[in-house]
Amino acid sequence: MAEELRFFLRTAIYSAVIAVIYWFASYSAATDSYDWIGTVLLVATVLASGGVVAVGAAFARRAIHGQPGSTLEVLGRYLLLADPGGEADDEPLAAGLDPLPRSSIWPLLGGVAATLIGLGLVYGPWLILPGLTLLAWTAWSLVTQLRQPR
C-alpha cells in the first residue's frame, strides 16, 4: 500500500505548488483581483489527496505489528522511503490472480448511452430517448452475458 500512498502524496505536493503558482499568475491588473475559482479547486485537490494519505497512513500504522515508532516514523517508512520488504516483495507475481473477463462491447455502448443522455440534457429530449433505450439494452445484454458460463 505504500506506493499508492506515495502517489497521492506526490499529487498533493504537486497540486499545492501549482496552486501557489496559479494564485500569483492569475492576478488581473484590470480588475485588481485574483482568480478564486481555480485556486479553490486546486486547494480542494490538495485537501482530497492529503486526506487519502492521512487515512491510509492511519491504517498503515495500525497494520504495523512489532515495529514501534511514532506517526512521523511510520510516514517516513511507508510514504517516503523504500518498502521494508517481506513476503510480498519476494515474489510479487505469485499471488493467484482472477482470470480476465471476456471481451465485451457492452461497456463501450454503455458509455455511448451515457453520453447521449448527457447531451440530451443540453440539446434537448430528442437525444435522451435513444440514450435511455441504448442504456437499457446495454444493461440487459451485459447482465445476461455475465450470467452465461464461459
N, C-alpha and C positions, 0 to 999 in steps of 0.2 A: 504494500500500500504506500510505501514511501515515495515512489516515483510519481504516483498520482498526486500526492500532496505537494511535491516539489513543482509539478506542473501548475497547480493553482497558485502556489506561492509566487512563481515567476510571472504568472498572469497578473496577480495583484500588484507586484512591484512595477512591472511594465506599465500597467494602467495608471498607477499613481504618478509615475514620471510623465506620462503623456498628458494626464490631467493638469499638472502644473504647467507644462509647456503650452497646452491648449488655452489655459486661462490667460496667460500673458500674450499669446499670439492672437487671441480673439478680441483684443481691445479695438474699439472703433472710436476714432477721434471725432467723427461726425456726431455720434450720439453720446460720447464721453462715458461709455459703459462697456462692460464685458459680456460675453455670451454665457448666460447662466445655464441654458438647457444642456448644451454639450458637456459642460463641466459637471453638472449634476449627474448626467448619465455615466460619465467616466468614474466619478466618485462612487456611484452605485455599483459599478463593475468591481471597483477595488473592495468595497464592503462585502459584496457577494462572494468574491474569490477568497477574501480573507476569512469570511465566515466558514467556508468549506474547509480551509486549512485549520481553523481553530477547532471545529468539531472533529475533524479527522485526527488532529493531534491529541485531543482529549481521549478518543477511543484508542489511539495508538499507545498512549500512556497506560491505559488500563490493560492493554494486551501484553505489556512487558511483565514477565514473571521472572523474578530473581535478578533483575537488573535495577539496582537502586539509582536514583537520580532525580533531580528537580525537573520541573517542566521545561526550563531552558535547555538542560542537557538532553532531554527527550527530543525537543525541537531540533537541536543541533545534530543529534544522532539520526533522526528519521526524516528530516527535511533538507538539511544542507550537506550532509556527509554521505559517503557511500553506505550501502546497506551492510549490516554486520555479518551477513552470510547465514548459512544454516542449511537445513534440508532442502528448502525451496531453491536455493542457489546452486546446489549440487547438480540437479537435473531439472531445469525449469520446464522442459517439454515432456516430462514423464507423466504428467497428470493426464488422466483419461478425458479426452475432450468429446463432447457430444458430436454426432455426425452432423454435417451441414444439411440444412433443409433443401428440398428440391428447388430448382429454379422455378420462378413463377412470374407471370406478367401482372398479377393482381395488385401488388403494392404500387407499381408504377401507375396503373389505372386508378387506384385509389388517390394518388397524388393529383392526377389529372382531374378527377371528380372534385377534389377539394379546391383545386384552382378554379374550376368552373363555378363552383358555389361562391367562392370569394369574389370572382369577377362579376357574378350576378348581383352581389350586394352593391357593387359600384355602378355597373352599367344597366342593370335592370333585371327583372324577374325572368326574362326570356332565357337567361343562362342558368338560372337556379334549377329549373325543372330537369333539363338534361343532366346537370350535375348530380342532383339527388337520385335520378334514375341510374346513372352510372355508378354512384356510390353504393346503392342497394345491390346492384348486380355484382359489383366487386366484392362486397362483404359476403354475400351468399356464396359466390364462387370460391373465395378464399377459405371460408369455413368448411365447405364441402371438400375442398382439395386437402385440407389439413386432416380431415377425418378419414380419408382414404388410406389404406395401408400402402406401404412402399412397394 
